[in-house]
Amino acid sequence: MAFQRVAVIMAGGSGERFWPVSTKSRPKQFLNLTDPDRTLLKEAVDRAAALVGGPMTYIATGRHLADRSAEDCPQLPSANILAEPAKRNTTGCLVWVAANLMAQDPEGWPETSMAVLTADHRIAPQEKFHESVSTALDTAERTGGLVTIGIRPDRPETGYGYIELGEPTEGAVRARSFREKPDLVTAEAYLTSGNYLWNSGMFFWTLPAFLSELERARPDAAAKVRSIAGHLKTGDTEAAVADFESLESVSIDYALMEKASAVYVVEAAFEWDDLGAWDSLKRSFDPDPDGNTTLGTVRTIDSADNVVYVDGTGQEVCLLGVEGLVVVVTEGSVLVCPTDRAQEVKRFQSGQ
């Protein structure tokens, strides 16, 4: 069977980890964190459109981010911005996406395969990314299983989920288990064993396979997919929203991937970074000879290993005799913290 391929970019987020530049109304996919000329979302859409075409590329986001997403990616048809009615984690996101695709193409959806991609990661080069995604989609279409892309660890990272590898198959490996974010000792053991990959959060399946596995793992959610699709097809948006809002808020890893009968992993051929906090910019941009990573107008004297980000204010930031700091300047706020505490900036959003 020849499948029609679509790409869906998950682009929600709460804007906590890159505060004060990112906010709830401007999460990190709207920031220029790897390319001075393009937001992360624009990069993600360009990558996906080059693979499946613009008309087959969708953005899944919250209602409060729909207009900004459309402004950022004007090349996409307006119908390709799928705005979830409420926040229901990644399972809710993908239920809403599947229902919309089924409603838009009532006859053809059983012959659709889907790449679920991320909007807030650093990915390069594009050619290697396309190679890995094509292998993942081929695997999904050939096996009828669920597929993810795993990243070969290069450090004992405690902030990512892991996938334990099982038996190899054509172009992929069976996933033996999913593991939650480990402590440092466990992460070091995973790295040493060579049998674990980071979970990239990207998924690939045919729509029939997604529904079939969801019916086994979460029959209530599968029923909502069909019900929402039926309401959307007849134009009863109010009923579709009511069905969606009754969904449990749970991640797709927990709800589906950890329970599915056939899960495969394709190891990434591309470079990848989660961009989890300000210190990750060190891995995205070339530093100066003293190890300073700077975006904007910055001068440094006797300073090393700092990250400085100036958000379009036109201000010059000058560092003298400091090391290991994150300095972020916006119109309304200035952040200064040690790089090893960059993950904690979300405390300012939560009021801690």
C-alpha positions in Angstrom: 0.0 0.0 0.0 1.2 3.5 -0.9 0.7 5.8 2.1 0.2 9.6 2.0 2.7 11.1 4.4 2.0 14.0 6.6 4.2 15.8 9.2 2.8 17.2 12.4 5.0 19.6 14.5 4.1 19.7 18.2 4.5 23.3 19.2 3.0 23.9 22.6 5.0 24.8 25.7 4.8 27.0 28.8 7.8 29.3 28.2 9.6 28.6 31.4 13.0 27.4 30.6 14.2 30.4 28.6 12.7 33.0 30.8 12.8 36.1 30.6 12.8 35.9 26.8 10.3 33.1 26.7 6.9 33.4 28.3 3.6 31.6 28.2 2.6 33.6 25.1 6.1 33.2 23.6 7.5 29.7 24.4 10.9 28.8 23.1 9.9 27.7 19.6 9.4 31.4 18.8 13.0 32.2 19.8 16.1 32.3 17.5 18.2 29.8 19.5 20.1 28.1 16.8 19.7 30.3 13.7 19.9 34.1 14.0 17.5 34.5 11.1 14.8 31.9 11.9 12.8 30.8 14.9 13.0 27.2 16.0 9.4 26.8 14.7 10.3 28.2 11.3 13.3 25.8 11.1 11.1 22.9 12.1 8.4 23.8 9.4 11.1 24.2 6.8 12.6 20.8 7.6 9.2 19.1 7.5 8.0 20.8 4.3 11.1 19.8 2.5 10.3 16.2 3.3 6.5 16.0 2.8 5.6 19.3 1.2 4.0 22.4 2.7 0.3 21.3 2.2 1.1 18.1 4.2 2.8 19.9 7.1 0.8 20.8 10.2 1.4 22.6 13.4 -0.3 21.3 16.6 -0.4 24.0 19.2 -2.7 25.7 21.8 -5.3 28.2 20.9 -3.4 31.0 22.5 -0.4 30.3 20.2 -2.3 29.7 16.9 -2.1 33.3 15.6 1.6 33.6 16.4 2.3 30.2 14.8 0.5 31.3 11.6 2.4 34.6 11.6 5.7 32.8 12.0 5.0 30.3 9.2 2.9 32.1 6.6 3.7 29.5 4.0 1.3 27.0 5.7 -2.4 27.0 4.9 -4.5 28.3 7.8 -6.3 24.9 8.1 -2.9 23.4 8.8 -2.7 25.1 12.2 -4.4 22.7 14.5 -5.3 24.5 17.7 -6.1 22.3 20.6 -9.1 23.6 22.6 -7.4 23.0 26.0 -4.1 21.7 27.4 -4.2 17.9 27.6 -0.5 16.9 27.3 0.9 15.1 24.3 -1.8 12.4 24.2 -4.5 15.0 23.9 -2.5 16.8 21.2 -2.2 13.7 19.1 -5.8 12.7 19.6 -6.8 16.1 18.3 -4.4 15.8 15.4 -5.7 12.3 14.4 -9.3 13.4 14.6 -8.7 16.5 12.5 -6.9 14.4 9.8 -9.7 11.9 9.8 -12.3 14.6 9.4 -10.4 16.4 6.7 -10.0 13.2 4.6 -12.8 10.8 5.6 -12.0 8.3 2.8 -8.2 8.6 2.6 -7.1 8.6 6.2 -6.6 4.8 6.5 -3.8 5.3 4.0 -2.1 8.1 5.9 1.2 7.8 7.7 2.3 10.5 10.1 5.6 11.9 11.3 5.2 13.6 14.7 8.1 16.1 15.0 9.3 18.6 17.6 9.4 22.4 17.3 12.0 23.2 19.9 15.1 21.1 19.3 18.4 21.7 17.5 18.6 19.4 14.5 21.3 19.3 11.8 22.1 18.7 9.0 18.8 18.6 7.2 19.8 15.8 4.8 20.7 13.4 7.7 17.4 14.3 9.4 15.4 13.5 6.3 17.3 10.2 6.0 16.4 9.1 9.6 12.7 10.3 9.2 12.4 8.4 5.9 13.7 5.2 7.6 11.3 5.7 10.5 8.3 6.2 8.2 9.3 3.2 6.0 9.5 1.1 9.2 6.1 2.3 10.4 4.5 1.6 7.0 6.2 -1.8 6.6 5.6 -3.2 10.1 2.4 -1.5 11.2 4.2 -0.7 14.4 4.9 2.5 16.3 8.3 4.0 15.7 10.5 6.6 17.5 13.9 8.1 16.8 16.5 7.6 19.5 19.6 9.7 20.1 23.0 8.1 20.9 24.0 9.5 24.3 27.3 11.4 24.6 27.0 12.1 28.3 25.2 10.8 31.4 22.2 13.1 31.0 19.6 13.0 33.8 17.1 15.3 32.1 16.1 13.0 29.3 14.1 9.8 29.0 15.8 6.7 27.7 14.9 3.7 25.4 16.3 0.3 26.1 17.2 -1.5 22.8 16.1 -5.0 21.9 16.5 -7.1 18.8 17.5 -5.5 15.5 15.3 -5.5 12.5 15.4 -4.1 9.0 16.5 -0.4 9.4 15.5 -0.3 13.1 15.6 -2.0 16.5 12.8 -3.3 18.6 12.3 -1.2 21.7 12.6 -3.3 24.9 11.5 -0.6 27.4 11.1 3.1 28.1 12.9 4.5 31.1 12.1 7.7 32.9 14.7 10.4 33.6 17.3 8.6 35.7 19.6 9.7 38.5 23.3 10.3 37.7 24.5 6.8 38.6 21.8 5.1 36.5 22.5 7.5 33.6 26.2 6.7 33.7 25.3 2.9 33.6 23.1 3.5 30.6 25.9 5.4 28.8 28.5 2.7 29.6 26.2 -0.2 28.4 25.7 1.3 25.0 22.2 -0.3 24.9 20.2 2.8 25.6 19.3 5.8 23.5 17.8 9.1 24.5 14.1 9.4 23.7 13.8 12.2 21.1 10.1 12.7 21.5 9.5 12.1 17.8 7.0 9.4 16.7 6.0 7.8 13.4 3.0 5.6 12.6 0.2 5.0 10.2 -3.1 6.4 11.4 -4.7 2.8 11.5 -1.8 1.6 13.6 -2.1 4.5 16.0 -5.8 3.9 16.5 -5.3 0.2 16.9 -2.6 0.5 19.5 -4.6 3.3 21.3 -7.7 1.0 21.4 -5.6 -1.6 23.2 -3.8 0.8 25.6 -6.4 3.6 26.1 -9.8 2.6 24.6 -11.4 5.7 26.1 -9.0 7.9 24.2 -9.4 5.9 20.9 -13.1 6.3 21.2 -12.6 10.1 21.6 -10.6 10.2 18.4 -13.5 8.7 16.4 -16.1 10.8 18.2 -14.2 14.1 17.7 -13.6 13.3 14.1 -17.3 12.7 13.6 -18.2 16.0 15.2 -15.6 17.9 13.2 -16.8 16.3 10.0 -20.3 17.6 10.6 -19.2 21.0 11.8 -20.2 20.5 15.4 -17.2 22.2 16.9 -18.8 22.6 20.3 -19.4 18.8 20.7 -15.8 18.1 19.5 -14.4 20.5 22.1 -16.5 19.0 24.8 -15.2 15.5 24.0 -11.7 16.8 23.9 -11.9 18.5 27.3 -13.1 15.3 28.9 -9.7 13.6 28.0 -7.3 12.8 30.7 -4.1 14.9 30.6 -1.2 12.3 30.1 1.9 12.0 28.0 1.9 9.8 24.9 4.9 7.9 26.2 3.0 6.8 29.3 -0.4 6.4 27.7 0.7 4.6 24.5 4.4 4.0 23.7 5.2 2.2 27.0 2.2 -0.2 26.5 2.2 -0.7 22.7 2.7 -4.2 21.3 5.2 -3.3 18.6 7.6 -0.3 19.1 10.7 0.2 16.9 13.6 2.6 17.3 15.6 4.2 14.5 18.9 5.7 15.7 19.4 9.3 14.6 21.9 9.9 11.9 21.7 13.7 12.7 23.0 16.0 15.4 20.3 16.7 18.1 20.0 18.8 21.2 17.0 19.3 23.4 17.8 23.0 24.1 16.7 22.6 27.6 18.0 25.8 29.2 20.2 28.8 28.5 23.5 26.9 28.9 22.6 24.7 25.9 23.4 27.6 23.6 27.0 26.6 24.2 26.3 23.6 22.0 24.5 25.6 19.3 26.8 28.5 18.6 30.6 28.7 18.3 32.1 30.4 21.3 34.9 33.0 21.3 38.4 32.0 22.2 37.6 32.4 25.9 34.5 30.2 25.7 31.9 33.0 25.7 28.8 32.3 23.7 27.1 35.6 22.8 24.1 36.7 20.8 23.7 40.5 20.4 26.1 43.3 21.1 28.5 42.0 23.7 32.0 43.0 24.9 34.1 40.9 27.2 37.3 41.5 29.1 39.0 38.9 31.2 35.8 36.9 31.1 35.3 33.2 30.2 32.7 30.5 29.7 29.7 32.9 29.8 26.4 32.8 27.9 25.0 36.2 26.9 21.8 36.8 25.0 20.5 40.3 24.2 16.9 40.2 22.9 16.6 42.9 20.3 16.9 45.8 22.8 19.9 47.4 21.0 21.7 47.5 24.3 25.4 46.6 24.7 26.3 44.2 27.4 29.8 44.3 28.9 31.4 41.6 31.0 34.5 42.2 33.1 36.3 39.5 35.1 33.4 37.1 35.4 33.1 33.4 34.5 30.4 30.8 34.2 27.4 33.1 34.0 24.2 33.3 32.0 23.3 36.9 31.3 20.0 37.6 29.4 18.7 41.1 28.7 15.2 41.9 27.4 13.1 45.1 27.3 11.6 44.4 30.7 14.0 42.1 32.6 17.6 41.2 33.1 18.6 37.6 34.2 22.0 36.8 35.7 22.7 33.3 37.1 25.5 30.7 37.2 25.3 28.4 34.1 25.0 25.3 36.3 21.7 26.7 37.7 20.2 27.7 34.3 17.5 25.0 34.7 16.1 26.9 37.7 15.1 30.0 35.9 11.6 28.6 35.6 11.2 29.4 39.3 10.7 33.1 38.3 7.6 32.0 36.2 6.2 29.9 39.0 6.8 32.6 41.6 9.1 30.5 43.8 
